[in-house]
Amino acid sequence: MVSMMSPSVDAPRPARYRRRMVEPRQRWPLAPRELDEPHPSRLREDHPGRAEILARHAEALRDGTPGYLDPSSGLFVLSAGFLAKRGFCCTRGCRHCPYVT
């Protein structure tokens, strides 16, 4: 029996997108503050939801979860514990970045 499909359809296609191999990174030094204390440039002292944000962040640190849902936007925010375990700053402006000095 002869295949009705053309040979080009039967042949495997090359991957369109290939993941780049990430070079191993050195661990960055943590900022000289506790993980539960965000840098003032990332969470102002007068932020209206500061108390709720810090409470959710403390819960995430205590439970060892990667983060929490932001009370005002509903977006997932990574915890300082997760970011510290990762070992480097991604330079995307994370609220609880433990590397910002």
C-alpha positions in Angstrom: 0.0 0.0 0.0 1.3 3.4 -1.0 1.1 6.3 1.5 -1.2 9.2 0.4 0.9 11.7 2.3 3.7 13.5 0.7 7.2 12.7 2.0 7.6 16.2 3.4 4.6 15.6 5.7 5.9 12.3 6.9 9.4 13.6 7.7 9.9 15.0 11.2 10.0 18.8 11.2 12.9 20.6 12.8 12.0 22.5 15.9 11.0 26.1 15.3 12.1 27.4 18.6 15.0 26.0 20.5 15.7 26.8 24.1 19.0 28.4 24.7 21.2 26.8 27.2 21.6 29.1 30.2 25.1 29.5 31.4 25.6 28.6 35.1 25.4 31.7 37.2 27.3 32.5 40.3 25.2 33.1 43.4 24.7 36.8 44.2 25.3 38.1 47.7 22.0 38.9 49.6 21.3 42.5 50.6 22.1 43.2 54.3 18.4 43.0 55.5 16.0 40.3 56.6 14.0 38.5 53.9 10.7 39.7 55.3 11.8 43.4 54.9 11.4 44.7 51.3 13.6 47.4 49.9 11.8 50.8 50.2 12.1 51.4 46.5 10.0 48.2 45.9 7.3 48.7 48.6 6.9 52.2 50.0 6.3 52.7 53.7 3.1 54.6 52.9 1.7 52.0 50.4 -2.0 51.6 51.2 -1.9 47.8 51.1 1.5 47.4 52.8 0.2 45.6 55.9 -1.8 43.0 53.9 1.1 42.5 51.5 3.6 41.9 54.3 1.2 39.5 56.0 0.8 37.5 52.8 4.5 37.5 52.2 5.2 36.4 55.8 2.8 33.5 55.3 4.5 32.5 52.1 7.9 32.6 53.8 6.6 30.6 56.8 4.9 28.0 54.5 7.9 27.8 52.1 5.6 28.5 49.1 7.1 30.3 46.1 4.9 33.4 46.6 1.4 34.8 47.1 -1.4 36.5 45.3 -1.3 40.3 45.5 -4.4 41.6 47.3 -5.0 44.5 44.9 -4.1 43.1 41.5 -4.5 39.4 41.9 -1.1 38.8 40.3 1.3 36.2 41.7 4.2 37.8 43.5 7.4 35.8 44.2 8.6 35.6 47.8 12.1 36.7 48.9 12.7 33.2 50.1 12.1 31.8 46.6 14.2 34.5 45.0 17.1 34.0 47.4 17.0 30.2 46.8 17.2 31.0 43.0 20.6 32.7 43.7 20.6 35.7 41.4 18.6 38.8 40.5 16.7 38.8 37.2 16.5 42.6 37.1 12.8 42.6 36.5 11.9 44.7 39.6 10.5 42.0 41.9 8.8 43.4 44.9 10.6 41.3 47.4 14.0 41.0 45.6 16.6 40.0 48.3 19.5 41.4 46.2 18.5 45.1 45.9 20.6 47.3 48.1 
